[in-house]
Amino acid sequence: MKIGNVKINGFAALAPMAGIADKTFRELCVKFGAGYVTSEMVSSRGISFYNEKTIELLELSKNEHPCAIQIFGDDPETMAKAAYFTLKYKPDIIDINMGCPAPKVNKSGGGAILMKSPELCGKIVDAVKKVVHIPVTVKIRKGWDNANPNAPLIAKICECSGADAITVHARTREQMYKPGIDFDIIKKVKESVNIPVIGNGDISCGADAHNMMNKTGCDMVMVGRAALGRPWIFSEINNFFDQKSKYKIPSFEEKLKIMVLHIESICQNYGEKLGMLKARRHITYYIKGFPSAASFRSIACKLETLKQFYEFADKIVNSL
Ligand SMILES: Cc1cc2nc3c(=O)[nH]c(=O)nc-3n(C[C@H](O)[C@H](O)[C@H](O)COP(=O)(O)O)c2cc1C
């Protein structure tokens, strides 16, 4: 499949996840077969003020392509300027956030609240498309609430304004992350546009991905939470479609090896002090399902150095 002129190999993309899907994690997911990866959402206003912390989010590693940089905001001109600014970081795709449910983001006019203003959605895509030469995608939800599931309309408007693909998280903003994925809305979006549609929500294995694609006709899926502590999920999904062999889920020992490499890369990228702070959350995801996970989790939350981390990993190995 292609998004604009960007070739996508693989059946699943990594979802944008603020505070988690940083360049180290994205690189790992590409290694495990993610079709493409998406940056954490980046504020267009933050970019316009050259906010240092905001700009840091734009850094991509050379081993994480294809990669989309996701921006959010509600002002077409600021969004266009931000999109143009991101080009020096060499993303393959610009993604526009029209699905974030966070009150802070919605109060500023960005994220899912844009779905209440279809005309503005079109203006934003149009403004961004005018200034970038790379594909532009839009990530939406089912709608703001169940009374107005307008994803198909928003998708059509975005397509008419030049969007190259649409991702649909099949829940309303009102639903936040509560159970209840609406396959039918993805199907309706797919029927309303002629650009690729990426289905998103609650995919946690190859069979889930296959089921969503089968039932909705979407072109690929996007995986968020199920990739946390399980970056191999992308190989698992690709393998499910290829059907060349049965995918062997990594053993506890293999999972620990992946975790160690991941945490070492975090520390390499961000330095040991900040790296270990970032690492704690990932470690708790990796050890989910391990024997005595609860007691290891409380230790993980206090790890400060790589030395402590290696000792911690040894303890887990000895407990298996
Ligand atoms: C911690 C966290 C951070 C997220 N950050 C973003 C974000 O920055 N931009 C965005 O469009 N969606 C964001 N999302 C939503 C995910 O991209 C995805 O749509 C959602 O988690 C549903 O997919 P899943 O069921 O596979 O997790 C975030 C989700 C989580 C759990």
The ligand as an ORCA input file, in Angstrom:
! r2SCAN-3c Opt
* xyz 0 1
  C      -0.832      7.293     26.434
  C      -1.524      7.619     25.143
  C      -1.142      8.739     24.436
  C      -1.790      9.063     23.235
  N      -1.357     10.144     22.521
  C      -1.921     10.429     21.306
  C      -1.408     11.468     20.478
  O      -0.417     12.122     20.815
  N      -2.043     11.696     19.308
  C      -3.125     10.960     18.887
  O      -3.657     11.199     17.795
  N      -3.595      9.942     19.632
  C      -3.013      9.653     20.807
  N      -3.449      8.576     21.535
  C      -4.490      7.701     20.966
  C      -3.850      6.521     20.206
  O      -3.110      6.995     19.117
  C      -4.919      5.527     19.724
  O      -5.787      6.196     18.853
  C      -5.728      4.936     20.862
  O      -4.898      4.516     21.939
  C      -6.556      3.734     20.379
  O      -5.726      2.733     19.866
  P      -5.352      1.407     20.723
  O      -6.650      0.813     21.195
  O      -4.599      0.546     19.766
  O      -4.538      1.879     21.884
  C      -2.841      8.245     22.744
  C      -3.214      7.118     23.465
  C      -2.568      6.787     24.656
  C      -2.988      5.544     25.375
*
